[in-house]
């Protein structure tokens, strides 16, 4: 398996499907539609929808049935990015090397573009539910329920991340923030793929443990990149966490300490997938990709 080729194949497939939702006829709200497309097609890694598809393929090959849920979580993620960048939260000017949504358009348009993406996510899933076979409904209803709970946790984590700026917090509180703010959607992505594929409870537990660990790894790596990343590669300013006096894994443990935790948790994530054999090679490589990424 060539990991880079597989990753790009997934990204291209997701982008092709997402484009179907942004091609709209001209209308009075055309600027809003442009703002939605600006962020949704703005150059993200597509990590969350890739996790949906790749986890599904641990158990079944034809990923067609998992695509709506992969798109839904990417829409939800982009909603969170728009709102995260707003002046009232992180007040960021640049993301993916471009102006943030509220800087490109205006704050009101950005808020509503985020709201629209949030609604799109539920629309995509509800449309799929309407056309599902009876034997699939229980699994898909479970996914919808988990989706709503993950959103709740993401919002709670974002609130605490903002509310506790400038405050010295404990290691347990730091972990709690990021288990909710960041890990909740990564865990949801993996669980959606596994549940859709009708895996066993034991298999679901294994991939959930993997997801919990890569979710935390993703945030630790973000904290490290915020401290020592290359702005020209990251596509956003370095040092914002320090400027906002956020408690991060770097401020809590130091650069080397954060890297040591990242390395250990990545190994643990990969080990969770050993029972799946070669079928899990892509997901294992994805964990290392998270650990070693530069943006």
C-alpha positions as CSV (number, residue, x, y, z in Angstrom):
1,X,0.0,0.0,0.0
2,X,1.2,3.5,-0.9
3,X,-0.2,5.6,1.9
4,X,0.2,9.0,0.1
5,X,-1.6,7.7,-3.0
6,X,-4.4,6.2,-0.9
7,X,-4.8,9.5,1.1
8,X,-5.0,11.6,-2.1
9,X,-7.5,9.2,-3.6
10,X,-9.8,9.6,-0.6
11,X,-9.3,13.4,-0.6
12,X,-10.2,13.6,-4.3
13,X,-13.3,11.4,-3.8
14,X,-14.5,13.6,-0.9
15,X,-13.9,16.8,-2.8
16,X,-15.8,15.5,-5.8
17,X,-18.8,14.7,-3.6
18,X,-18.7,18.0,-1.7
19,X,-18.7,19.9,-5.0
20,X,-22.2,18.6,-5.7
21,X,-23.5,20.6,-2.7
22,X,-21.9,24.0,-3.6
23,X,-23.0,24.2,-7.3
24,X,-26.1,26.2,-6.9
25,X,-28.1,28.5,-9.3
26,X,-27.7,32.2,-9.0
27,X,-30.0,33.6,-6.2
28,X,-30.3,36.7,-4.0
29,X,-28.2,34.8,-1.3
30,X,-25.4,34.2,-3.8
31,X,-22.8,35.8,-1.5
32,X,-23.8,33.5,1.3
33,X,-23.4,30.5,-1.0
34,X,-19.9,31.8,-2.0
35,X,-19.0,32.1,1.7
36,X,-20.1,28.5,2.3
37,X,-18.0,27.2,-0.7
38,X,-15.0,29.4,0.3
39,X,-14.5,27.5,3.5
40,X,-15.9,24.1,2.6
41,X,-13.6,23.8,-0.5
42,X,-10.8,25.8,1.2
43,X,-8.0,23.2,1.2
44,X,-8.7,21.1,4.4
45,X,-7.0,17.8,4.9
46,X,-10.4,15.9,4.9
47,X,-9.1,13.8,7.9
48,X,-12.6,13.3,9.4
49,X,-14.4,12.0,6.3
50,X,-11.4,9.9,5.4
51,X,-11.7,8.3,8.8
52,X,-15.3,7.5,8.1
53,X,-14.5,5.9,4.7
54,X,-11.3,4.1,5.8
55,X,-12.9,2.6,9.0
56,X,-15.9,1.4,6.9
57,X,-13.4,-0.3,4.6
58,X,-12.0,-2.3,7.5
59,X,-15.2,-4.3,7.2
60,X,-16.8,-3.7,3.8
61,X,-15.2,-2.6,0.5
62,X,-18.0,-0.6,-1.3
63,X,-17.9,2.7,0.5
64,X,-21.0,4.2,-1.3
65,X,-23.2,3.8,1.8
66,X,-20.8,5.7,4.0
67,X,-20.3,8.7,1.8
68,X,-23.2,10.8,3.1
69,X,-21.9,10.5,6.7
70,X,-18.4,11.3,5.6
71,X,-19.7,14.5,3.9
72,X,-21.8,15.4,7.0
73,X,-18.9,15.3,9.3
74,X,-16.8,17.4,7.0
75,X,-19.6,20.0,6.8
76,X,-19.9,20.0,10.6
77,X,-16.1,20.4,10.9
78,X,-16.1,23.4,8.6
79,X,-18.9,25.0,10.5
80,X,-16.7,24.7,13.6
81,X,-13.7,26.3,11.8
82,X,-15.7,29.3,10.7
83,X,-17.0,29.9,14.2
84,X,-13.7,29.1,15.8
85,X,-12.0,31.9,13.8
86,X,-14.7,34.6,14.7
87,X,-13.6,37.7,16.7
88,X,-15.6,36.5,19.7
89,X,-13.7,33.3,19.9
90,X,-10.1,33.0,18.5
91,X,-10.2,36.1,16.4
92,X,-8.0,34.6,13.6
93,X,-7.3,36.4,10.3
94,X,-5.8,33.5,8.3
95,X,-6.6,29.8,7.8
96,X,-5.1,27.5,5.2
97,X,-3.1,30.4,3.9
98,X,-6.2,32.5,3.1
99,X,-8.3,35.1,4.9
100,X,-10.7,33.6,7.4
101,X,-14.3,33.6,6.4
102,X,-15.3,36.7,8.4
103,X,-12.3,38.6,7.0
104,X,-13.1,37.6,3.4
105,X,-16.8,38.4,3.7
106,X,-18.0,39.9,7.0
107,X,-18.8,38.6,10.4
108,X,-22.6,38.3,9.9
109,X,-22.1,36.4,6.6
110,X,-19.5,34.1,8.2
111,X,-21.8,33.2,11.1
112,X,-24.6,32.4,8.7
113,X,-22.3,30.4,6.4
114,X,-21.3,28.3,9.5
115,X,-24.9,27.9,10.5
116,X,-25.7,26.7,6.9
117,X,-23.0,24.1,7.0
118,X,-24.2,22.9,10.3
119,X,-27.7,22.4,8.8
120,X,-26.3,20.8,5.7
121,X,-24.8,18.1,7.8
122,X,-28.2,17.1,9.2
123,X,-29.8,17.5,5.8
124,X,-27.4,15.1,4.1
125,X,-27.9,12.4,6.8
126,X,-31.7,12.8,6.9
127,X,-31.9,12.5,3.1
128,X,-30.0,9.2,3.4
129,X,-32.2,8.0,6.2
130,X,-35.3,8.6,4.1
131,X,-33.9,6.3,1.4
132,X,-32.5,3.6,3.7
133,X,-33.6,-0.1,3.9
134,X,-35.5,-1.0,7.1
135,X,-32.6,-3.2,8.3
136,X,-30.3,-0.2,8.2
137,X,-32.4,2.3,10.1
138,X,-31.4,1.2,13.6
139,X,-27.7,1.6,12.8
140,X,-28.2,5.0,11.1
141,X,-30.4,6.3,13.9
142,X,-27.7,5.3,16.4
143,X,-25.2,7.3,14.3
144,X,-27.5,10.3,14.2
145,X,-27.8,10.1,18.0
146,X,-24.0,9.9,18.4
147,X,-23.6,12.8,16.0
148,X,-25.7,15.1,18.1
149,X,-23.8,14.1,21.3
150,X,-20.4,14.7,19.6
151,X,-21.6,18.2,18.6
152,X,-22.6,18.8,22.2
153,X,-19.1,17.8,23.4
154,X,-17.3,19.8,20.7
155,X,-19.2,22.9,21.7
156,X,-18.5,22.3,25.4
157,X,-14.8,21.8,24.7
158,X,-14.7,25.0,22.6
159,X,-16.4,26.9,25.4
160,X,-13.9,25.8,28.0
161,X,-10.9,26.4,25.7
162,X,-12.1,30.0,25.4
163,X,-13.4,30.5,28.9
164,X,-10.2,29.3,30.6
165,X,-7.8,31.4,28.5
166,X,-5.2,33.0,30.8
167,X,-6.0,30.6,33.6
168,X,-3.6,27.9,35.0
169,X,-5.5,24.6,34.6
170,X,-4.6,21.1,35.6
171,X,-3.5,18.3,33.3
172,X,-6.8,16.6,33.8
173,X,-8.7,19.8,32.8
174,X,-6.5,20.2,29.7
175,X,-7.2,16.6,28.7
176,X,-10.9,17.2,29.3
177,X,-11.0,20.2,27.0
178,X,-9.4,18.4,24.1
179,X,-11.2,15.1,24.5
180,X,-14.3,17.2,23.8
181,X,-13.2,20.0,21.5
182,X,-11.0,17.9,19.2
183,X,-11.3,14.2,19.9
184,X,-15.1,14.1,19.9
185,X,-15.4,14.5,16.1
186,X,-12.5,12.2,15.3
187,X,-14.0,9.5,17.5
188,X,-17.4,10.1,15.9
189,X,-15.8,9.7,12.4
190,X,-14.4,6.3,13.2
191,X,-17.5,5.1,15.0
192,X,-19.7,6.2,12.2
193,X,-17.7,4.1,9.7
194,X,-17.7,1.1,11.9
195,X,-21.4,1.2,12.9
196,X,-22.4,1.7,9.3
197,X,-20.4,-1.4,8.3
198,X,-22.3,-3.4,11.0
199,X,-19.1,-4.4,13.0
200,X,-19.2,-6.3,16.2
201,X,-19.2,-4.7,19.6
202,X,-15.6,-5.9,20.2
203,X,-14.5,-4.4,16.9
204,X,-16.2,-1.2,17.7
205,X,-14.4,-0.9,21.0
206,X,-11.1,-1.4,19.3
207,X,-11.6,1.3,16.7
208,X,-13.0,3.6,19.4
209,X,-9.9,3.2,21.5
210,X,-7.8,4.0,18.4
211,X,-9.9,7.1,17.7
212,X,-9.7,8.4,21.2
213,X,-5.9,8.2,21.0
214,X,-5.5,9.8,17.6
215,X,-7.9,12.5,18.6
216,X,-5.7,13.5,21.5
217,X,-2.6,13.1,19.3
218,X,-4.0,15.5,16.8
219,X,-4.5,18.2,19.4
220,X,-1.0,17.7,20.9
221,X,0.5,18.0,17.5
222,X,-1.5,21.2,16.9
223,X,-0.1,22.6,20.1
224,X,3.4,21.8,19.0
225,X,2.9,23.3,15.6
226,X,1.4,26.4,17.2
227,X,4.7,26.8,19.1
228,X,7.3,25.8,16.5
229,X,5.6,25.3,13.1
230,X,6.4,27.1,9.9
231,X,3.8,29.8,9.2
232,X,4.3,29.5,5.4
233,X,3.5,25.8,5.6
234,X,0.8,26.0,8.3
235,X,-1.1,28.7,6.4
236,X,-1.8,30.5,9.7
237,X,0.1,32.5,12.3
238,X,2.3,30.7,14.8
239,X,2.2,31.7,18.5
240,X,-1.5,32.5,18.8
241,X,-2.0,30.1,21.7
242,X,0.8,31.8,23.7
243,X,-0.6,35.2,22.8
244,X,-4.1,34.2,24.1
245,X,-2.5,32.6,27.2
246,X,-4.1,29.3,26.4
247,X,-3.1,26.2,28.4
248,X,-1.7,23.7,25.9
249,X,0.3,20.5,26.0
250,X,3.4,22.6,25.3
251,X,2.7,25.1,28.1
252,X,1.9,22.2,30.5
253,X,4.7,19.7,29.6
254,X,7.2,21.7,27.5
255,X,8.0,21.0,23.8
256,X,9.9,17.8,24.4
257,X,7.4,16.6,27.0
258,X,4.5,17.1,24.5
259,X,6.5,15.3,21.8
260,X,7.1,12.4,24.1
261,X,3.4,12.1,24.9
262,X,2.5,12.4,21.2
263,X,4.9,9.6,20.3
264,X,3.6,7.3,23.1
265,X,-0.1,7.9,22.3
266,X,0.5,7.3,18.6
267,X,2.1,3.9,19.3
268,X,-0.8,3.0,21.5
269,X,-3.3,4.0,18.8
270,X,-1.6,1.8,16.2
271,X,-1.4,-1.2,18.6
272,X,-5.2,-1.0,19.0
273,X,-5.6,-2.1,15.4
274,X,-3.3,-5.1,15.4
275,X,-6.2,-7.6,15.5
276,X,-7.3,-6.3,12.1
277,X,-4.1,-7.3,10.3
278,X,-3.2,-5.8,7.0
279,X,-6.6,-4.3,6.5
280,X,-5.8,-1.7,9.1
281,X,-2.5,-0.6,7.4
282,X,-4.0,2.6,6.1
283,X,-5.4,3.6,9.5
284,X,-2.1,2.8,11.2
285,X,-0.3,5.0,8.7
286,X,-2.8,7.7,9.3
287,X,-1.9,7.8,12.9
288,X,1.8,8.3,12.0
289,X,0.7,11.0,9.5
290,X,-1.0,12.9,12.3
291,X,2.1,12.6,14.5
292,X,4.5,13.8,11.8
293,X,2.4,16.3,9.9
294,X,3.7,19.9,9.4
295,X,0.3,21.6,9.0
